[in-house]
Amino acid sequence: MTESKKLLKSLAGETQKVPPVWIMRQAGRYLPEYRELRATAGGFLDLCYNPDFATEVTLQPIRRFGFDAAILFADILLVPQALGMKLWFETGEGPRLEPVTNRKEITGLKPVEDIHETLNPIYETVKRLSEELPSETTLIGFAGAPWTVATYMVAGRGSSDQAPARRLMYQDPSAFQMLIDRITDATIEYLAKQVEAGAEVVKLFDSWSGALSGSTFEKYALKPAVKIATELKKRFPSLRFIGFPRGAGGGYISFANTGVFDALAMDSSVPAEWARDNLQNKVTVQGNLDPMMMITGGDMLVSETRRLLDILGQGPYIFNLGHGITPEGKPENIEKMLKVIRG
């Protein structure tokens, strides 16, 4: 890896006059070229598991916007599928899994060492991207955090309050811990293969960490994330790691204090001034812009972009959204945002 890349400089703690920028879900349905390719490919999983398609989809926003990083096009639920769960996508409704709801079903998941047979096409995509991306563009691999992945595995789909997973967590703590451990170990191996294939940075998405609090946050959000980051950095000492405990509130400080994360991605609910005062002296911070701005645009997008640059740009910062861009996002609003950032 070379520290000449803008994203890697920021992850190493450097403050840059113009911060690096990329956006979560930058390869996706808001782009007409993505929609055209998906119509050709068929279903979403056909895109993920076809290295030709997945490479092209990952490269599309780099060609259009010149982002400083490309993030692998895949899905956090590929790991449960690799562990033996049936996965499919309902049009207009999102992913579905045949849920695991008890100890017997958790025990029946595949061993971690067997996941690569399913996931080999993903590693091939990473390899191709490492060869095809512009030399200045950083390649990010990713996975879902164990708690968030577990919520889907137990419920069989996304849920508003993660009640099925929380119910199992309280009713049978040892069985739920077994599930978290299996996902944690599988995630380590999955990300390690991505790094071996060429990923320079990895990001762990814990989209539902805000549903946890107190001891459950520490046990099921913080501890597994630290284990994953620690093990990967032990294997790959130069690897940079981004954590994203979305909705964690004050729990962001717990993540920053561990010393194993190079950056923390912040959701839009985190006050930028608070992040500057409580996080940025420990880690690089990333994100915070409301994804709604990618739909609405206008003067508010310009002023909010400038506000974040003013508050967070005086320290190590990566410009990004507080969560992923939605299908209603408009490419012209990304261009407007980039003009403000890059002057």
N, C-alpha and C positions, 0 to 999 in steps of 0.2 A: 504494500500500500504506500501511497505517496501523500504526504501532508500538503502537497500543492493544491489539492482539491478543496474548494471552498467549504463543503460540508465537513470534511475531515478536520479542517482548521478549527471550525467552531466546536466540534466535538472534543478537540484537544484543549479547549478552554480559551481560544483566541477570540478577541473582540475585533470584528471587521466593520469597516466603514459601511459597506453594503453587505448585509447578512445573506447567507445562502437561503434559497427558497425552494420548497416543493410543497405539494399539498396531498393530504390523505385522500385515497381513492382517485388519484389524478388520472388513472387509466380506467375509464368507465363510461357509463351511459350518457353523460352530458356531452360527449364528443360524437359528432356525426360519423366520423370514421370508425369509431368503436361499434356503433349500432349497425353499420354496414357490414363489418366483419362478423359480428355475432349472428346476423341473419344468415350469413354463409356457413358459419361453423355449426349452428344448431343450438343446443342447450349450453347453459353456463359451464357445466362440468366439462363439456366438449372443448370449451375454450381453455379451461385450466389445465387439462391433461394433454393438450396438443402443443408441443413445444414451438411449432411454427406459429400457431395462432397466439399463444401466450407471449412469445417474444415480441411479435408485432404489436400486440395490444400495449405492452409495457413501453415500447419505443414511441408510440404515437404521441403522447403528451410531451416527450422530450423533443421530438421534431417540431412540434407546434409552438411550444413555449420556451424551450431551452432551460428547463428546470435544472437545478444543481444536483438533483438526485433522481434516480429511477427506483421505484419500489416494485418488486416482483409482483406480477399479476397472479394471484392465487386466492384461496379462501381459508379462513381459520378452521373450517369444519372438515378439511381434508385429513387432518390427523385422526378425528373420530372414525372417519371412513377407513383409514388405514388400519385402525384398531379393530375393524371388523363390523362396524355399524353400517346399516343401509342408509344412504344419503341420496336425497333427490331435491329438486327445486320446483315449487309450485309457481306457475306463472302469476306474477303480480302479488304473490304472498310471501315469497322467500323460501329459505331452506327448511327441509323436514328430515328428521332422523327417527328411526325406530328406537324409542327411549330405553335407557337402562335405569331401572327403578329400584333394584334391590341388590343385595350382596351376591347372589347367584349370578345375576346378569353381569355384574361388574367383573366377577371372577372369570366369566366366560369370554371377556375381551381378549383379542390376540396379544401375544407377547410383544414387547417393544421391539425386539430384534426382527420381527416380521414386517414392520411397517414399510420398509424401503421398497419392497416389491411393488406396492401401490404408488409410492411417492417418487419413484425414479424419474418419471417424466418431468416432475417439478425441478429436480436437480439438473436435468438436461437443459431446461429453460434458463436456469441461472447461469450455467456454463456458456450458453450462447450469448446471453446478455453481457456477460463479462468480456466477451470478445467483440461485440457489436456496438456497445455504447461509446459515445465520444469520450476521449481520454480525460476530459475535465469533469465527467459526470460520475458521481458515486452510486454504487449499486447497493440497495438495501434489501436484505431478506427479512422475513417476518414470520410470526406465528401468533396465535391467540394464547393469552395467558390461561393457566389451568382453571381458575375459577370461572372465567367467562365461557370457556369451552365446556366445562362441566355443566353449566346452566342449560346449554343446548342439549347436551347428552341426556340429562335427566328429564327435561321437559319435552324433548323431541322437536322443539321449535323455539323461537324467541318468545319471551314473555315479558309483561310489563313490570313485574316486581320480583321475578326469579323465584316465585313461591315454591315450585316443585323442588328445586335444588336446595333451597333453605329448609324445606320440610325434611328432606332426607338428611341434611347436615345435622339437624337437631335430633331426629328420631334414631338414626343409626350412625353416630359419628365415626366409628371405626370403618364402616363400609364406605362412607363418603371420603374419608382420608385415603382409603385404598384407591378410590377413583382419582383423586387429586394426584396421588403419587404416580399412578400409571400415566396420566396425562403429562405430568412434569418430566418424567423420564423419557417419554416419547418426544416431547418438545425439545429436550436437549439434543437427542439424536437427530431429529429433523433439522434443527437449526445448524448443527455441526456439519451436516451434509451440504447445507446451503453455503456455508462458509468455505468448505472444501471445494465447492464448485465455482466460487468466485465472489460471493457476497462480502462486501467490505464492512458493512454495518448491519446489525440486526435490531429489529424493533419488536417489542412484546406488547400486544394490544390487550388490555384488560378493560373492555368496554363497559362491564357491569360491576366494577369494583365498588361503585358508589352504593350498591345494595348491601354492602357489608359494613360493620361498625365494630369498634372496640376490639375484643380478642379475636372475633371472626375475621376482621380485616387483616390483622397481623398473621393469623394462622393460614388463611386461604388466599389472600392476595399478596401480602408482602413476602412471606417466607418462601413460597414456591418461586416467585420472581427472582428473589435473591439467589436461590439455589441454581436456577437456570443460568443467570448472568455469571455467577461465580464459577460454575463448571465450564462454561464456554470460554471465559477469559483464562481459565487455567490451561485449556487446550490450545487457545489461540490468543497469546498475550497481547497482540496488537489490535485485537478486535474492539470496535466501538459498539456500545450498547445503549439503546434508547428504551426507556420504560414509559408506559402510558396507562397509569391507573386512573382512568376517566371517572370523574365524580368523587374522587377521594377527599377533596377538601383539605383539611389539615393533615390528612394522611400523606400528602405529597412530601411533607417534611420528613416523615419516617423513611420514605424512599430515598430522599436526598442524603440522609444521614448514614445510609449503609455504605456509601463510598464505592459501590460496584456499578452504578449507572453513570454513563458519561453525559447523558441528557435525560430530561423528563419532558414529555409532551404534555401540554396543559390544555384542558378543555376550556370552553368559553366562560364557564362560571368562575374561574379563578381570577381574582383581581390582579391586573398586571402589576400594580404597585406592590402588592403583597408578594408576588412571585419575585420581583426585583429584590425586595428586602429580605426575604426568607429562603429563597432557593438559589438565586443566581450567584451567590458567593460560594456555593457548594457544587453546583452542576450547571451545565449549559441548559438553557430553557428553550422550548420549542412551542410554536403554535399560538393559540388563544383567540384568533380572529373568528367571529361567529360565521359558520358556513352559510347562514342566511344571506350574508353579504354577497355571496356568489350568485344569488338569485336577484336580489334587489339592486345591487350596484349603486350608481349615482354618487352624489357628493358625500353621503355617509360612508361609503366604502373608502373613498379617498381620505376622509378625516380619520376614520378608525385605523386605517393602515398607517397613517402618519403618527397617530397617537401611540400605537404599539412600538413603532420605530423609536420614537422619542423616549418612551419609558424603558424599553428593554434593549434597545440598540446600543446602550452604553456598556453592555457586558456581553458575554458569549450568548448568542441568540441565533436561532434558526426560524425563519419566518414560515408559518404554516397556519392551518385552520385549527379550530378547537375540536373538530371531528371531521369526518369525511365529507367531501363535496357530494351533493345529492344530484339525482338525474335532472333536476330542474335548473341546475347551475348553468350559467351562460359563459361560453368561452371568452366573449368580449369583456366580461367583468374580471376574468383572470388577467387579461391583457392590461386592463386599467390598473389593477393592483400591482402588476409587475412594473409598470411605468413609474408608479410612485416609489416602489422599493429601489429600483435601479436608476432612478433619476432620468 
